[in-house]
Amino acid sequence: MSIEWDEPAIVLEVHPYGEGDALALLLTVGRGTWKALVRGGNARGKTALWQPGNLVAARWGARLPEQLGHFTGEMVHPAAALAMDDRLNLAILNAACALAAGSLPEREPAPGIFAGLARLLAGINIAHIALPALVAWELDLLRELGFGLDFSARAVVGDNDQLAYVSPKSGRALSLSAAGDWAPRLLKLPAFLLDGATATEADCLDGLKLTGHFLARDVFGSRHKPLPPARERLYDLLLERLGD
């Protein structure tokens, strides 16, 4: 008797396995991250399907639930191909997939994280949409993993009452008034994370610095791992673009 399931899934990682096969990690809509063998996954006719970022209709099968099993799949949305021609778009895709692969526990459902990542990848060929979507998704990922930031602070009434900073220690938002002389030591809180306004690349850089601090400290640091290199490369690329 075999065990099977069919679900929409996002390819997060693919590695060679044996001669011509591949080992893939997917984020499924209802079963969380799931790892399995793709028979012939390194063959020329299959590599385009099993690329990080692609949304696929995945099928998993095994004789027993605890076994590695194997995947088959069909393309739903070729995000990897859409991002391939733009350095920034590809960096956004790789960063998101690496974060999900490195932080989410296997076989534990995270439907909200799947939905957010699917929305991000749907617009991966439009950087001014995908980049702020990534920052917002990283905030959701922190919340999902139990490290949500606190934007509930109520600032004082006055000219400087908008929330503008986050404490790097507590993760609580502070207003311009409350920050005072401590502002240089705080992390900037870009307005688009509060009101959904249009975000510039500079705003997104501030957002990536904010979320990256807590992802590095609380999520990956607690496992004695660094922030994924793909995430670091995205930050460096954006810093480079803004410096030009």
C-alpha positions as MATLAB code, in Angstrom:
seq = 'MSIEWDEPAIVLEVHPYGEGDALALLLTVGRGTWKALVRGGNARGKTALWQPGNLVAARWGARLPEQLGHFTGEMVHPAAALAMDDRLNLAILNAACALAAGSLPEREPAPGIFAGLARLLAGINIAHIALPALVAWELDLLRELGFGLDFSARAVVGDNDQLAYVSPKSGRALSLSAAGDWAPRLLKLPAFLLDGATATEADCLDGLKLTGHFLARDVFGSRHKPLPPARERLYDLLLERLGD';
ca = [
       0.000    0.000    0.000;
       1.377    3.452   -0.897;
       0.851    6.855    0.724;
       0.285    9.827   -1.595;
      -0.760   13.450   -1.579;
      -1.245   16.170   -4.212;
      -0.742   19.856   -3.341;
       0.368   23.171   -4.787;
       3.965   23.730   -3.730;
       6.860   26.151   -4.136;
      10.302   24.747   -4.908;
      12.754   26.010   -2.268;
      15.934   23.976   -2.796;
      17.178   21.357   -5.239;
      20.439   19.405   -4.921;
      21.969   16.643   -7.048;
      21.398   13.178   -5.633;
      23.138   10.146   -7.090;
      23.344    9.789  -10.848;
      20.793   12.021  -12.514;
      18.395   12.318   -9.581;
      17.768   15.318   -7.327;
      16.735   15.963   -3.744;
      14.119   18.719   -3.560;
      12.686   20.711   -0.683;
       9.217   22.136   -1.315;
       6.944   24.441    0.660;
       3.461   22.994    0.303;
       0.211   24.836    0.831;
      -1.010   22.637    3.684;
       1.840   20.407    4.843;
       4.704   22.832    5.343;
       8.170   22.104    3.969;
       8.656   18.611    2.572;
      11.760   16.907    1.231;
      11.808   14.053   -1.280;
      13.631   12.524   -4.203;
      12.975   13.616   -7.777;
      13.817   10.740  -10.095;
      15.713   12.079  -13.066;
      15.552   15.567  -11.567;
      18.957   16.477  -13.001;
      17.994   15.391  -16.504;
      17.870   18.142  -19.103;
      14.127   17.826  -19.575;
      13.328   18.249  -15.875;
      15.702   20.900  -14.567;
      13.487   23.765  -15.753;
      10.629   22.488  -13.596;
      12.628   21.884  -10.424;
      14.062   25.374   -9.975;
      13.788   27.385   -6.718;
      10.853   29.763   -6.841;
       8.679   27.777   -9.235;
       5.105   27.063   -8.210;
       4.262   23.472   -9.094;
       1.424   21.013   -8.763;
       3.349   18.462   -6.701;
       2.633   14.828   -5.948;
       4.460   12.925   -3.223;
       4.434    9.172   -2.837;
       6.009    6.622   -0.489;
       5.196    3.256    1.003;
       5.259    4.655    4.549;
       4.597    8.227    5.817;
       8.013    8.532    7.475;
       9.947    7.598    4.337;
      11.702   10.108    2.088;
       9.489    9.222   -0.856;
       9.572   10.872   -4.259;
       8.079   13.892   -6.009;
       6.554   14.352   -9.411;
       5.112   17.653  -10.545;
       3.754   19.948  -13.218;
       4.523   23.627  -13.729;
       1.981   26.173  -12.510;
       4.022   29.411  -12.483;
       7.630   29.592  -13.817;
       8.902   32.239  -11.398;
      12.534   31.162  -11.834;
      12.441   31.813  -15.574;
      10.666   35.145  -15.087;
      13.323   36.331  -12.627;
      16.316   35.028  -14.561;
      16.906   38.086  -16.753;
      17.102   40.622  -13.923;
      19.789   40.514  -11.241;
      17.639   42.142   -8.556;
      14.573   40.008   -9.240;
      16.650   36.838   -9.104;
      18.273   37.953   -5.846;
      14.826   38.558   -4.305;
      13.654   35.097   -5.370;
      16.783   33.367   -4.052;
      16.649   35.236   -0.743;
      13.015   34.330   -0.097;
      13.497   30.661   -0.952;
      16.646   30.411    1.178;
      14.929   32.012    4.176;
      11.968   29.646    3.963;
      14.205   26.610    3.482;
      16.459   27.509    6.394;
      13.856   28.553    8.941;
      10.624   26.585    8.586;
      10.361   23.237   10.399;
       9.720   20.281    8.116;
       6.201   18.888    7.775;
       4.570   21.593    9.892;
       1.816   23.530    8.051;
       2.389   27.246    7.481;
      -0.390   28.232    5.049;
       0.021   31.972    5.645;
       3.719   31.834    4.810;
       2.964   29.809    1.680;
       0.307   32.306    0.563;
       2.599   35.294    1.129;
       5.479   33.694   -0.730;
       3.185   32.707   -3.605;
       1.990   36.325   -3.913;
       5.571   37.575   -3.868;
       6.603   35.135   -6.607;
       3.573   36.003   -8.713;
       5.102   39.466   -9.187;
       8.757   38.450   -9.144;
       9.434   40.058  -12.531;
       8.407   43.496  -11.169;
      11.074   44.501   -8.639;
       9.256   47.553   -7.260;
       6.443   45.170   -6.243;
       8.466   42.111   -5.255;
      11.014   43.916   -3.073;
       8.588   45.514   -0.575;
       6.554   42.284   -0.686;
       9.660   40.417    0.455;
      10.180   42.738    3.429;
       6.531   42.358    4.477;
       6.769   38.581    4.038;
       9.876   38.479    6.233;
       7.869   40.191    8.989;
       5.198   37.499    8.595;
       7.891   34.821    8.760;
       9.167   36.270   12.040;
       5.624   36.212   13.433;
       5.073   32.635   12.250;
       8.232   31.540   14.057;
       7.286   33.317   17.276;
       9.451   36.432   16.935;
       6.936   39.023   15.760;
       7.839   42.687   16.112;
       5.591   44.969   18.133;
       4.147   47.854   16.126;
       1.308   48.472   18.592;
       2.976   51.393   20.391;
       0.934   54.581   20.681;
       3.081   57.622   20.195;
       2.576   60.900   21.982;
       0.397   63.542   20.382;
       2.391   66.184   18.568;
       4.411   66.906   15.462;
       6.649   63.870   15.947;
       4.060   61.259   16.815;
       4.551   58.882   13.868;
       6.217   55.532   14.483;
       9.643   55.654   12.883;
      12.029   53.300   14.703;
      12.286   49.832   16.222;
      14.388   48.891   19.218;
      17.014   46.319   18.150;
      16.748   44.732   21.597;
      13.015   44.502   22.264;
      11.571   44.675   18.750;
       9.123   47.396   19.840;
       8.308   50.366   17.651;
       9.053   53.900   18.820;
       7.886   57.291   17.596;
      10.172   60.108   16.571;
       9.380   61.819   19.869;
      10.042   58.750   21.972;
      13.274   57.925   20.155;
      14.892   61.257   20.965;
      18.655   61.088   21.274;
      18.553   57.277   20.938;
      17.534   57.475   17.264;
      21.012   56.717   15.825;
      21.074   53.442   17.788;
      17.654   52.300   16.590;
      16.513   50.504   13.435;
      14.478   52.553   10.977;
      10.850   51.536   10.499;
       9.892   52.408    6.912;
       6.400   53.847    6.574;
       5.282   51.348    3.931;
       5.282   48.595    6.556;
       2.649   50.526    8.499;
       0.450   52.105    5.846;
       1.162   50.196    2.651;
       2.457   53.310    0.906;
       4.689   53.094   -2.138;
       8.202   52.049   -1.152;
      11.458   53.253   -2.670;
      14.540   51.045   -2.857;
      15.974   53.056    0.056;
      12.850   52.262    2.103;
      13.246   48.589    1.249;
      16.903   48.668    2.272;
      15.833   50.003    5.681;
      13.206   47.267    5.827;
      15.710   44.546    4.965;
      18.091   45.854    7.638;
      15.237   45.755   10.162;
      13.995   42.254    9.406;
      17.503   40.956    8.785;
      18.591   41.958   12.284;
      15.866   39.874   13.940;
      16.097   36.984   11.485;
      19.841   36.765   12.115;
      19.555   37.082   15.885;
      16.385   35.196   16.762;
      15.755   32.706   13.969;
      19.130   31.686   12.576;
      21.256   32.794   15.504;
      19.265   30.612   17.899;
      20.284   27.654   15.710;
      23.908   28.814   15.566;
      23.609   29.509   11.853;
      24.299   32.684    9.882;
      21.698   34.466    7.812;
      21.515   32.624    4.456;
      24.138   33.889    1.986;
      21.413   34.551   -0.609;
      19.760   36.991    1.812;
      23.072   38.726    2.492;
      23.718   39.019   -1.245;
      20.362   40.704   -1.793;
      21.127   43.329    0.863;
      24.588   43.946   -0.577;
      23.174   44.250   -4.098;
      20.611   46.817   -3.031;
      23.274   48.741   -1.105;
      25.424   48.720   -4.222;
      22.560   49.996   -6.405;
      21.823   52.849   -4.041;
      25.492   53.769   -3.881;
      25.792   54.152   -7.641;
];
